């Protein structure tokens, strides 16, 4: 199983709107690709939040091929949509992990 892990630092003035957008728009859009088995959105605790609130979005897919399909066919549009909605109000760091 593959975990597509996205760590996001969000401007503190936009956290409520960003969380709502993630739960009601972004995550459902990602799930509608049919490539992910489950998703999870977490608030990262014990972080200095002076410059932003840190969240972790985790997306679980069956194998690397499904992840690659997402990256090749959907990721650019999804990232552009996020930038349009909250451009300059967040920074994202992406990693991919394999459960062993």
Secondary structure, DSSP 4 states (H G I P E B T S, - for coil): -EEEEEEEEE-GGGHHHHHHHIIIIIHHHHHTTS--SEEEEEEPPS---SS-EEEEEEEEESSHHHHHHHIIIIIHHHHHHHHHHHTTSEEEEEEEEE--
